């Protein structure tokens, strides 16, 4: 790594003098894993010899496979299968499949092969190039009632050898090339074209700079300016959405980020320099700044000893205690990428960093690949989402309600693996807030995670896993509860509904609680299945004092289930839209606002119809769509806990203000011993702070009693109803008495403080009378 091994020269014959890959460069096969949930359809493009492995088809479950040749004709035999029936469009979310079939000129009945329960993986081989659709059928009513849902794992292993770790193409490329390790390549982008910067092997860094082509023609070097960009977007890292652009020093946008699968970059440091290596004892070491100067020289760009750059995949952060810039190994995985759209004609340069004396790329410089896509390529905005660090990556999707949301707002933000509206400009956050308080709102909450827990030991599992007594939960009732780890820290919170004696539905915030349930079931040998619904059940929150009146116009229930007017707080039922033939959905009297409210859970196939019905029925009641910004104001006023705010790793349920959801009289549950100990001698408590001004402190702001910090702000907002700022804060019990006068530190608490009075939470409607109305 040091001395004579420093990267001065290259002997890799896989590249020509420009860095473009020669034919015959070492290649590798590719295996991709897909998870298929109930009613989903997955399209796979198979080449000759590709293998398809299917695992996890459980009891009373099935998969449907359909195969087409290159001209769109059914060809199950090319996958070694025989037809066993016809595709039933109504049994899955078929819009994408049907559109594809029509585009191929297909119509009528389509032969399929049905695959029932498997005890071991089924492996299929493509005899010719084919398109395969794998479908997980389930009737809509069965999905809503929690009957035999579940996910299936599908692996596609490519037989053909491909360039190492390169992700699938995003569209029609104009050019692509590899930047060898320790090199830089300059290239041109026309306005509207896309550049995809790919980390080939993972944990590599790639410096990037762009200059306006029209400026270079005049002898002006208008390039990305870090100060202007930080000022314009008010953030330091790239991200899709409205705050995603890179600007020059005249505040003119040059590029915007369209997709980012890594999410951790240092966008405004310097590329590595000769001086940086010299001062650490490595004179003559290759460096990105010199490489960039050399690559840009043919365009007449002035040479620089140190180039500012967007440092893609460089895992850098500011230490909150010392404010020093720190760095560690990159977060990027093989094939991670950033895709950007050029707003102007540009000259760009990309590097593959040669740094082998720092951890930024694991001390192992590797290649970077660049693809340039034509302007007409339909690359949608997206970021990567992984359920956990080693889980397969998925690109953020549009919600099932997106066709109705998109005409109303352009302000979306990632909510796990979906885009969720932040606000609607026709009403604004404040208008949405008052609509929820005084009339009725509808909000897309499809980012919630849902799990069905089914089987004779379902109750036993949930008794062990959750903090409330599940044995007391009747059918058609729900309960807000927690899942904790052994230390009593909250893993997740959510609502547990009982749909039948042996069927529960857990609606929560993260996939970790689903994994914890499965682990506990396996450890105890319980007869239970934990089914992740993934994206199969989008949901709407209909909240506000007029919500019940609205729903009376569209909800139909059968006599054997609770009617709308019979639902008490946290009651649940299954219903249909308007009449017995309407779209089925689960209806619960629940929400995250503290107001009277309901939640509707439906099939993706019925999402648009249900949205339309809600909006039509809500016109007379003043219905308003609501985004996440207004919801955050309302939930803080209502004293409702948020993940990574009120509860976070290292914070037990009582310190998170969630002791009301802990039943210590239960015989046992995960974390009980720790919570019993902490309940006897609490050290911290979650309390409210009434702030005597409109200044809103930041999450994590210190709370002081004199010179000593005695707490920390977990969430804060300006309350429109109280007409001043409020906060929830975790305080030492010695300073948590109502009426205590404390101060919230701004500017580290030294230069500015906000006076605050300790109070109970919720701030508004402490008896929850509005929700119980």
N, C-alpha and C positions, 0 to 999 in steps of 0.2 A: 504493500500500500504506500510505503514511503520510499524516499531515495530514488533508486533507479527504476522503480515501478511506477513513478509518477507518469500521468498520461500525457506524453509528448507526441507520440506517433500512433498511427493506426495500421494494423496489418489485416483488418477484416476485409476480405475480398468480396463481401456481399454488397458493397456499395461502389458507385462510380465516383468521379471527382466532385460531383455536385451533391453527393449524399443520397442519390436515388438508388433504390434497391435493385440489384441485379436479379434476373431470373435464377433460380437455383439456390437462393439464400435459405439457410436451414429453416424448416417449417415444422409445425406441430399440429396434432389433432386438437379438437375442441369439443368440450362437453358442457352443455348448459342445462341447468335444472329449472323446472317450472312447477309451481304449485297451483293446482286447479281446485277452486271452491265450487260449492253447489251452484248450478245453473250457469256456470261459466263455459265459454267456448274458447279454445286455444288453437291458433293457427301455427303450423310448423311447416317450413319448406325443407324437404329432404332431398338430398342428392343420392345417386346410386351408391349403395353400400352403407348408408347412414343407419344407425341403430336407434331404436326407440324403446326405452325401458319404462314400464308402468308399474307402480307399486302403491299399495295402500287402498285398494278397493275393498271396503269393509262389508260386513253382513248387510244384506238388503240394500246394497248400493250397486250402482252400475256405471259404466262409461259407454259412450257411443263414439265409434271411430268412423270417419268418412275420409276417403282418399280420392284425389283427382289427378289426372295426368296433366301434361304441360299445355294442353288445349282445353282444359276444363271439363273433361269427360270423367265420370266415376270409374275408378280403377282400384277397388279394394284388393284385387288379386295381386297387384304389384307390391302389396304389403304382406302378402301371404295370408290374406283373410278372405272369407266368403261372406256374402250378404246374409244377415239374419233378420232384416226388417227394413223399415223406411224411417227416415229422420222425422221426428215429431217436433215441429217448430215451436209449439206452445210450451214445451217442457224445459226450455232454457231461454236465456237472454240472447235472442237470435238475430238482433238487428245487424250486427257486423257480419255474421255468417251469411245471412240472406242477401245483404248488399254485395258481398263478394261473389256469391253464386250468380246473382243477376248480372254482375259485370263480366262474368265468364260466358254469358249467354245461356245459362242453365235455367231450368224451370221444372215444375212438376215434382214427382216423387223422387227422392234421392236415396239410393240404397246405403245401408250402414251396417256395421258389425257391432253387436252389443257384447260388452265384456262385463261379466258379473264378478262376484267376490273372488279375490285372489289371495292365496296363502303365501305366494312368493312372487317376485317380479316377473312380469310378462315381457319378453324381449322380441321385438319385431325388426325386420330388416327391409329396407327399401330396395326393390329389384331394379327400379328405374327412377328418374327424378319425379317426385310427386309432391303435391300439397296435401297435408294431412290436417284435418280438424278433429280435435279431441274434445268431446262434449260431456259435461257432467249433468245429466238430466235430473230434474226434480220438479214436480208440480208446484205452482206458486203457493197453493194453500198448505202443502206439506212443508215448504220452507218457512212460512210464517208460524206454523205450529211447532217447529223444531223437530220434525220427523226425519230421521236418517240423513241429516246433513253431514258435512265433513269434507276434508280436502284429500286430494290424490297427488302424489309426487310423480313427475314425468321427467325423464332425462333424455335429451337428444344428443347423441354422440356422433360427430361428423367423421365420416370415413376419409374424406379428402383432407389432405394436409393444407394448412393455411398459414398465413403470416402469424408469427407468435402473438397471441393474446389480443389481436385486433378485434374490436367490437363490430357488430354488424353495421353495414353502411346505413346512413341516415337518409340517403337519397341519391340523386344523380351527381356524381363527382366530375369536376372539370380537371382536377389534378390531385395527385397524392404522392408523398415522398417521405422517406425516413431521414431524420436528423440523427446521425450516429453519435454515440456517447462522446462528450467533449467537443462537439462541433456546433456550428450555427449555420442556418440557411435563411436567406432573405427571399421574399416572394411578394407578388402583387395580389391585392384583393380589389375587385371592382365593387362599387356600391351595390348592396343587396346580396352579395355572395357571403357564404358562411365559411369560417375556418374552424376545423375541429382539431384541437391539440390533444394527442393521445399519449398517455404514459404506458408504454408497451409492456413493461415487466413489473410495474408497480414500484412505489417509493422512490421515484425519480423526480427531479425538479426541472422545470422548463421556463426560462426567462422569455418574456415576450415584450415587444415594443412595436408601435405602429405610428407612421408619419403620414400626413396628408400628401397625396401625390401632387395635387395642384400647387401646394406650397413648395415642394421640391422643384417643380418646373420654374418657379420664380426665384429660387434660391433661398426660400424660407423653410426652416425646419419646424413645422407645426406638429408636435408629437403629443402622445398621451402625457398629461400633466397630473402628477399625484395630488398636489394641493388643490387644484381646481376640481378634480374628481371627488376627493373627499368632501369638499365643501358643497358640491352639487348634490351628491347622493347621501351625504350624512352617514356614511358607514365606511368601513375599511376593507370589507371583503365583498367579492362579487356575488350576486344572487339574482335569479330570474324575478321578474316582477316589474314594478315601476321604477325601482331604485337599482338599476343594473348597468348603467352606461359608464363609459370611459370618455373623458373630455380632454380637449387641449387647453392651453392656458388662456385662450379667449372664451372658454366655457362653451365651445362648440362640440357636440357629441361626435365621436368617431366610431365607436362600436358599442353594441350591447350584448350582454351574456344571454344566451338562449337556453342552453342546457349545461348543467354542472353535476357530475356524478361523484365528485370528491367532497366538495364543501369546505375544505381547509386549504387556504392559500395565503401567502404574504404578497399582497398586490402592489405595495408601494416602497419596497426596499430597493437597494442597489443590486444589480447583478454582481456576481463575484468578480474581484479585480486582481490584477497582478500584485498590487501593493498588499492586499489582504493575505496572499500566500507568502509573499516575501517576508512580512513581519512575523510569520510563524515558522520561518526556516525553510521555505520551499520556493526559492527563486527559480524563475523560468517555468513555473507550473502553468498549464493551460488554464484560461479563465474565460468566463462568459463575456465580460466587457470587451476584451480584445477580439474574441470571436464575433461579436456583434458588429464591432467597427469594421472588421475585415469583410463580413458578409454584406454590409451596407455600403461599402466603398464604391461599388459600381454605380450606385444611385446618386453619387456626389454628396453623401452625408458626411459631415465633419466627424473626424475620429475623436473618441472620448476615452479617457483613462478609466472612467467609471460611468456605466450606463444605468440610469433609472429603468426600472422594469416592473412589469406585472410578473411576479414570481409564482407561476402556477405550480400547485401541488406542494409548495413549501409550507410546512406546518409550523407557523410562527404565531406567537401570542404575546400579550403584554401581561407581565406578572402583576396581579392586582395589589400585592403588598409592597413590592419594590418599584413597580412601574418600569422595570427593565424588560427589554425585548428578549424573549427566550425562544428556543427552537429545539425540535426533536425530530425523530424520523417522520417522514411523510406519511400521511393517512391514506394516500392513494393506493389502489389495488391494481393488479394487471388489467389493462384495458380501460381504466378510468379516463375521463376526458372532460374538456371544456369546449363548448361550441359557441361561437360568437358570430354575429351578423355585422358586416361592414356598413356603416351609414354613409360614408364617403369613399371615394377611390383612395386606396391606401397602399403604402409600401410597408411590409411587415417583416419582422425577423423573429425566429424561434430558435432556442438553444436546447441542447441536451447537456445539462450541467456536468462539468468534469470534477466536481468537488469530491475527493475521496479521503478527506481528512476531517470531515464533520459528519454528524449523524443524519443530516437532512435527507440523504438518499440511501441511508443504511451503509455508508462508506462503499457504495457499489454503483458507480455511474453506469447507466444503461441508456437505451435508445428512446427517442421520442418520435412519434409519427404524426404527420400533418395531412389532413384531407381538406380539399377546397370544393365546396358544393355550389352549384349554380343557383342564381337568385330565385328561380321558380321552385326550388326544393321546399316542400312543406315541412319544415322542422319546427315543431311546436315547443313552447316553453316547458321546461321540466327540470326537476332536480332529482337526485337519487334518493331512494328510501330503502333502508335495510332494517328488518325487524330487530336484528342484533348484528354485532360486528362481522360475524362469519356467515350471515344469512345471504341468500341470493339477492342481488340488487334488483329493484324495480324502479321504473321511471314514473314520476308523479303523473297521475291520471286526472282527467276531468270527471267531475261528479256526474252521476246519472241525471242530475237536475241541470246540468251545465247549459243545455240548449235554452233554458228559460232564464238562467242567471246572466249569461254573457251579454244579452241586449241591455241589461240593467246596470252593469258595472264592468270596469276593467281592472278594478283593484282587488286582486286575488293574492293570497299567500299560501304557502304549503301548510297543510294540516295532515301530518303523517304522509300518506301516499296520495293525497288528493289536493286539488286546488280549492280553497275555500274563500268566499267573499269576505273582505275586511270591512267594506262600507259601500253604500250606494249613494252616488252623488246627488240624486234627485231629492234625497231626504237628509243626508249627512248623518254622522254618528249621533249628534244630539237629537235630531228628528226621530231616528230609529229608537233611541232610548225612551223618549216620551211616548212613542207609539206603544212600546211594550208596557209602560207604566199605566197608560190611559186607555188603550184600545186593544190591538192584537198585532202580533208580528209573526212572520214565518222565517225560519232560518235553516239552512242546509247544515246538518250535523253529521253528515255521512262519514266523517273521519273517525267517529267513535269505533272502537273495536267491539265485536260481538262474538261470543262463544256459546255454543249449546253444550250442556253437560247432561248426558243421557245414560241411563242404566240403573240397575237395582241398587248400586252403591253411590248414586249421584248425591243423595243427601249426606251420606257419611263423608264423602270427599269434601263437600262444601262446608260441613261442620268443622273439619280439620283445617280448612284453608282460610275461612273468613271469620270476622270478629263478632258477628251477630249469630243468634240462635236460629239456624235454618229449620230446625224441627218445629218451630212455631210459625213458619211461613206457610200460609194456606195456598192452595191453587188459586190463581188469578190475583195474586198479590205480589208486590215487589218490596224490596227493602234496600235502602242505602247502606252499604257495608264496605269493609276494607279487607285487603289482603296484606299481611305483614310478613317480614322475615323473622328470623330467630331473635334478632335484637329488638323487635318491636317497631322497627322502621317501616313506613308504609311503602309497599311495592306498588299498589294501585288502589284506586277507589272506584266505585261504580254502583250500579243498581242491579240487584239480582232478582229476576222474576221467576215465579214458579208457574209453568204452563200446564203441568200434569204431575201426578205423584212422583214420576221418575224423570221428568224433563224440566230443566232449568235453563234460563238464558241470562248470561252475564254480559252486561253492557258497560264497558270500562274505557280506560284511556290508553292502555298500551298492551302489546303482545306479551310482555314479560309475565303478566299474571296468568295467561294461558299456558305458558311454558311451566310456570310454577305448579299449576293444577295437574298437568300431565306428569311432571316429575313426582309429585306427591302420590298420584294414583299408581304409578309404577312401583314406587317404594313400598306402598302398603298392599299391593296386589289386589286392588279394587276392581270390581266389575263395572266399569264406567268408560264411556268414550267422551273425549273433549274435542269438540268439533269447532274449528275456527271458520267463521262465516266469511272472513276477509271482506271483499267488496260486494258480496251477494245481497246485502240487505241495507240499502241506503235509507236514511231517515231524516225527517223534518221535525223541528221543534216549533210548535204553535203555542205561543205564550202571550199572556196578557188577560185583562179582565173580560174581554169579549171572546176568548178562545172557545169556551163551551158553547156559546150561542152560534158561533161559526160552524162548529163540528156537528151540531144538531141537524144542519142542513145536508150533510153528506155522509153521515155514519149510519150504517145498517148493521145490526147484530141479530144473531139467531137467539131463540129463547134460552138455549142451554148455556150461554155465556153472559157475563155481566153487560148490561146496557150502558151507554154513555153516561146517563144520569145516575147510574148506580156506582160509578167509579169514585171511590174515595181517594185521598192522597196516596199515591204509589199503587193504586189499583191498575190492573191490566186486563185486556180482553183481546179477542180477535174479531175483526169487523170486515165489512166490505163497503165499497164505494157506492153509496146511494141505495142499492138493492141487492138481492141475493145473488145476482149474476155479476155484480161489480167486482173490481179488482180487490183481492184480499190484502189485509194489512194488520199488523199488530198495533194496538193503541194503548198507550200507558198515560196515566195522569202523573207526569213527572216533568222535570226540567232543571235548568241551571240558572234560573232568574229570581227565585223567591216569589214569583207571581203565580196566579192560577195559570196552569199550562198543561199541555199534552205533547206527547211525542208519537209520531207515526213512523212505523218501520215497514217497508214494503219490498217487493221484488224490483230489480232494476228495470224489468220490462214495463212496470206500471208507474215508474217514477214521474214521468212527464204528465201522465193523465191525472195522477194524484195532485201534483203541483197545480195544474190548471184548475182542478176542482176546488182546491183550497183558495186559490186567488179569486176565482169567480164567486164562491160563497162568501168570501171575506170583504168584498167591495162595500157592502152596506155597513160593515162594522169598522171600516177604516183600516183595513189590513195594510201592513208595510213590511217589505222584506228587511231583515236585519242581518248585519255582519258581525264579525268577531270583535271589532272595536267596541261597539255598543254593549255587547254581551259582557265584555270584561268590566266595564263600568258598573253594570247591574250586578254582576256576581260579587264584586267587592262590596258594594252597598249591602248585599244580602249576606255577607260574611261567609261565602262559599269558598272552600279550599281549592287551590290550583296546584297541579303537578309542577315540580321544580320551583315552587314559590312557597306555599304554606307547608307542603310535604316534599321532602327530598331525602336522598341518602343521608343517614346519620341523624335523622329527625324522627323521633317515635310518634306514635299516633296521638298521645296526649299533648306533646309539644307542638304538634301540627294543628291543635284545636279540634281534633276529631275524636275526643274521648267519648262523646255521646254515641258513637257508632261501635263502641267496644263493650262487649258483654263479658265481664270477668266471672260471672256465675256459671258460664259454660264449663263443661268438664275439661276440655282441652282445645286448643287451636294453636297454630304456628305463631310464636311470639308471645304467648300468654304469660309465661314466667317472667320475661323481661318487662312486660307492661305492668304486671302486678308489682314488681319491685319499683319501677319508676313512678307508679301511681302513689306509692307510700311516701316517697321523698322526691317530689317533682322539683326540678331546677329551673325550668323555663315554662312559660305559658304563652299561648297566642291570645293577644288582646287587640282591641281597637285603639286607634289614636285619632282624636279630633284635632285637626290642625287649624290654627287661627288665621289662615290666609288661603289664597288660591294656588300657592306654589305646590307642585306635586313632587314629592321626593322619589328618587329612583329605587328600583328593587335593589336591596342590599345596602341601602343607606344606613349608617350607624345611628343608634338612638342613645342619647347621653343623659346621665344625671350628673350635672356639674361637669367635671373633667373626665369622668369615667364612662366608658361605653357599657351600657346595660342591656342592649338589645339590637335587633336588626329589623329593618322594614322588609316584609315579604311581598306585599302588594300595596299599591297606592293609586288613587285617582282623585279627580275633582268630582264631588257629588253634585249633580244638577239639582237634586231634591233638597239637600242640606245647604247648598250654595257655598261650600268651602271644601277644601281638600280633606281627605280621610286616608287612613292607612291601616293595614293589618301589620302587626309586628310581633316578633317572638321576643319576649322580655324575661329577664330574670324575675323569679317569683317575688323577690324583695321589692320590686318596683312595679308590680303588676296590679296594684290595688286601684280600683276605680277612683278617678279624681286626682291621681298623682300627676304632677306637672313635670314633663320631660321635654327634651329638645331633640329634634332630628337634625343630624349634621349634613349640611351641604358644603361643598368644597372641603371634604374631609372633616367637616365639623369644626374647623378652626376659624374660618373667615365668615361663615354664615350659618345660622341655626334657625330652625322653625319651631316655634312653641307648640306643644301638643299636650292634650289631656287624655289620660288613659280612660277607656270606656269598654263596655261589653260589645260583643258582636253577636248578631247582625247590627248594623247601624240603623237600619230601617225595618220596621215590622218584626221586632224580636221574637214574637210568639208565632211567626209564620202564618198569621191569620189570612193573609192574601192568598197564599198557596192552598190553604185548607178551605177556602170559601166555597 
